[in-house]
Structures are given as C-alpha cells and as structure tokens.
Amino acid sequence: MADTPPARVTYDFVTRAIARTLGNPGKGYFALLAAAVALLGVGITCLLFLLRYGLGLAGYSHPVYWAVYITCFVFWVGIAHSGTLISAILFLFRSGWRTAVYRTAEAMTVFAVMTAGLFPLIHIGRQWYFYWLIPYPNERGLWPNFKSPLIWDEFAIGTYFTVSTVFLIMGLIPDIAAVRDLATGWRKKLYAVTAVGWRGTNEQWRHYTRGYLYLAALATPLVLSVHSVVSWDFAMALVPGWHATLFAPYFVAGAIYSGVAMVITLLVPIRKLFHLEELITVHHFENLAKLCLLTGMIVSMSYCTENFTAWFGGNPHERAAFWYRAFGPFWWASWTMNICNGLLPWLLWSKKVRTSVIALFVVSIFVNIGMWFERFVIIVVSLAGEPFERFSNATYNPTWADWGIMAGSFGWFFMWFLLFVKNFPAVSISEVKEVLPAPKRGKAVAA
Amino acid sequence: MKLVNPLAAIFHPPPTPGLLAVFGHLDAAVDAIGRLRAAGHTDFTVYSPVPRHELEDSLDQPVSPVRMFTLVGGISGCAIGAWLTLYMSYDWPVVVGGKPIGSIPPYVVIMFEMTVLFGALSTILGIGFNALFAARRLGTVAYDPRFTNDKFGIFVPSEPARAGQVESLLRGAGAEEVRRA
C-alpha cells in the first residue's frame, strides 16, 4: 500500500525530522522571507498613499466600485478553504494521508483568512471607521442590517478565522510539547509556555481526541457555509452574472480548487527547504492532485452550466452579460480564467502529471492565476457590463495602487507562512505517528 | 500569615509519591495496564506520544464530558444569534426590502455562524477544564520527556511500603525501566 512508510520511519525519526525544521533553514529560506517582506513593503507603501489620498487612487469608475480589493478578498478566502477541508473534512473521513500535509494547509488557512480580512477594511474608504461593522451599542442608536449579506459575511469570516485559528492551535499543542522535550535554551522556555502543560496523559488524550472530533464536526459545515456566504454577497444582488442559485456550490468548489493548488505551491518548496521528502511523499502530492482534479471538474462544469443557463434562460440581460464577458473588452481575463481553470485541470487525469512534483507545481501556479482571474471576471466584468448602466459605462482599469496592494497581500501571506514553518512544527508530529505502526514486542518496528 | 498563591494551587498541585515505568512497546504497556487493573489499581496515569485505541480499550474510560460543553455552547450560540438579530431589528425598526422587521430566513445565517463559534470555543474550554481537573485530582505526577517522542509510560501512585510489589508487576509486564518518584 502506498500509505506504508519505509521501515526506518519510526516515532523517533518523525520527531527528529520535524524538530530539525526548527533549526537553521539556510539561505534559500531567508531569500524567500526577504522577498516576501519586500513585497509587503510595496503593499504598505501603496496603502499609505491610499489612506492619504483616498479611494480615488484605486481605479474605480462608474459602475465598477467593487474591483481588485474585493477580488483579492474572495481569492484569499477561497485559498483558506482547502486547509479546513484537509484538516477537518478528511479527518472525519479518516484519510490517513492527510496527516503529513494538514498542518501546512491549516496554517495556510489561518494566514489566508488574515490576508482576506484586510481587504474589506481597505475597500471601505474611511478605513478608520471599520468598527462600525461590529454590532455594539453606539451613540447613534443604530444596529447593523442583518438582512444584508455583507453582515452575514462579517459573521462568517469572523467565525471562520476564530475557529480555524483555534483548530490550528489545538493540533499544535501535542507537537509543541514534543519539540519542547527536545529543545534547549530560550526555545525550551517558549515551547514550555505554548505547550500549556501537555504531557500526553490518558486524561489529556481522552478529552483532546473527543474535542478534536467535535471541532472537526463543527468546522466541516462552517467551511461549506463561509464561501457560500461570500458567494451570496454577489448572488443576492440583481446584477446579471451574479444573480444565480448556482453560486454557492460553484464558489465552494472553486475555493477548494484554488486552495489545494496553493497547498501544492507551498509544499513543494517547504519539502525541499526542510528535507521532508520522506514524510511528504509523491503519494501525498498525488492525492492532493486528485482533490484538485475533482474540484477542477466541478468548476469546469459550473462554467458550462453558467453559460448554458444564460443562453437557455432567455433573459436578454443575462445573455448580454455573458457575451460581454467572453468577447467584450475584458476577453483576456475571461479566457485566462477559462484556460487555467476549465482546460488545465484535465492534465491531472494523467498519472504522469499527478506524480511529477515539478509538473504539479507549475499547474498549481496556473490554477492560482486562473482562480484570481475568475473572481476578477465575476466581480469586475459583471459590473462593467451591467446593462442597467449602459449609459455610463466608463472603462475600468486597475491602477498601480491596486496592483501594489495586491502584491503586498502576497507578501503579507508568505511572510506569516514562512515565519510559521520556521518556528513551529510544519508537519504534525503526533498525527504522522498515528498512521505509523506502533512499536510492538518481538519486532523492533513493524514494517 | 502566609499567603497562598491560588494559581499555584491549581496549576501545581502537591507531588504524588509513586513509581514511573517506561515502556518501549505498545503491547507491553497495554499488558501492564491490564495487570494493574486486575490488581485493583485505578488512579494510574498512562503517557503516550500518540492516542492509540489499544490504550483506550484497555483503560476502558467513560466518554469524555467535552461533548456536553460542545452541545451547550452550540445551543447557546444559536440562541444568542437569534436574540442578537431579532432584538437589534426591533430596537430600531426599519423596513428593509419590504420584508418583515424580524425575518427569520436571513437571520438563520447569523444563528448558524454563532452556533459554530460558541460551540467551538466552549469545546476548547471543555478540553481545558477537564484536563485541568483531572490533573488536580491526580496531583503532580512524575514525567519523562521521552513520552512525547517514542516511549509509553505509566505512573502508579503508591505508598513506599507497597512499591516493591508494584515494581515487580510493572517489570513483569515488560517495563524497560522503573523508577521511584
């Protein structure tokens, strides 16, 4: 069975291999970190200009008032989703292979939601009034409008961020205890505090395993709800191209598709930098590729359904919107999306591609590009081609501030992720051991 | 008068005398648990680097009460979500989109999110409280850093007079080392 690790992968081997990732990571790591921080610097600079001069710096022009920032918001929330899929849904399905990759995916979730959460705040214009979103008793006597999908979104993203952070920290506790017991010096002190007294006693495991199960059971419907709620930000409006019941499952599938691709994009360099080839094998990549293939096929089908409904539904505005999408001034964005998301996943039917780490890395990057453009097409192109606003459609073009802030968001995300993998176990120690054969008497280690 | 630090009383209960056995093999530890239970020991502590069903089965403990925390947290979250949306709508009644002031369908989204949020947070509290209470009950027991790596361990609280008997039991089950703590 492909799941069986080589005989020399024992409990002790796993602990030491993963604890080694906390040592000196070498020049490649610092180069990547420097690049991430530099990108973040670009983003912060653009953001400071935006704060000083206002949203005029963004390329908004009537009727396009939701543009790159909202695109980035949806993109990053989408990236987050596969982490919870791998850590919670596959946990409930008892998939053994998830153990080697779920920590990376879960960390990615938390940092992606952290990144996504910035964009609505950047987008609102008067950023210093962001707390008006929170339902608190105020001098105006007003409350938020709970019939608005934007408020649902705030609750969904807030809950998602809290629950995925809690889930990540929960999983980390036994592993931090394992590295605490190997560490020396200031690291030992740090891990002693963050391991919150974990010793792996039967009482601790008894409550922990139960609690973990319930957290996974709560996170499963949550992850499906979050991107559904994000899709309703659009689907609840009457804009042609948005107003479709297909949106919730379409967005969830797209989110998992892009998220799995991002997991592959992140795991390839991490595995190389930290020498984790024996723990994260080609078998894991192949399974990730299969998830990507499944959700990619759902996304392709959604594209077909969407276009078919626009034509078959007979609504002239809907038809015009989809015609505008494919052949209007933004044809390049639409075709990037169609080629990267509709055609590229078909490559994954080939076992050769699924088992080649390099090929997967390349495909995953194109999937990410495609999924960013999918959101751009849905948001910007639908608004730009809005038939009710025909008299006033100006050309929309993203500005340097838009691109700079988008680049900054990648810097912000990668910076947190790189700091995390260097300072905390990037692969779950206790869960990888769970799928290994336990040491039994008579034989040193069962193979 | 000597002041007692209440936190120390919770997090550092007084040490319990007893024996700490280290096992290199899972089946040896399971065997030892069986023998200890047959000999009438109930309050021993088992250490393991991973949760294993073999250990769970041989210990035969009741299901963790964490599930009640999750249930109560989830139900309260749902109720708070309903209260939040309905109270806030009626406190400043504005008709939006021609819908009733308190319209349940859109509020279900908030109620659902609050169910998950409160359910998850109270699960964490449940794990923390239950683990803490168990540790308080057993006192500070001996530990070995190898238990988070590749060794299994059993700590048996015991009076010095009975220690010899327990030690021979543990060694008989296949303990690699036994030390008095």
Interface residues (C-beta under 8 A of the other chain):
Chain A: T10 Y11 D12 T15 P135 G141 L142 W143 P144 N145 F146 K147 S148 I151 W152 F155 A156 G158 T159 T162 V163 V166 F167 M170 P174 A177 A178 R180 D181 L182 G197 W198 R199 G200 T201 N202 E203 Q204 W205 R206 H207 Y208 T209 R210 G211 Y214 L215 L218 A219 P221 L222 S225 V229 S430 E431 K433 E434 A438 P439 K440 R441
Chain B: F11 G24 H25 L26 D27 A28 T45 V46 Y47 S48 P49 V50 P51 R52 E54 L55 E56 L59 Q61 V63 S64 V66 R67 T70 G74 L84 T85 M88 S89 D91 W92 V94 V96 G97 K99 S103 P106 Y107 V109 I110 F112 E113 M114 V116 L117 G119 A120 L121 T123 I124 G126 I127 N130 A131 A134 A135 L138 Y143 P145 R146 F147 T148 N149 D150 G174
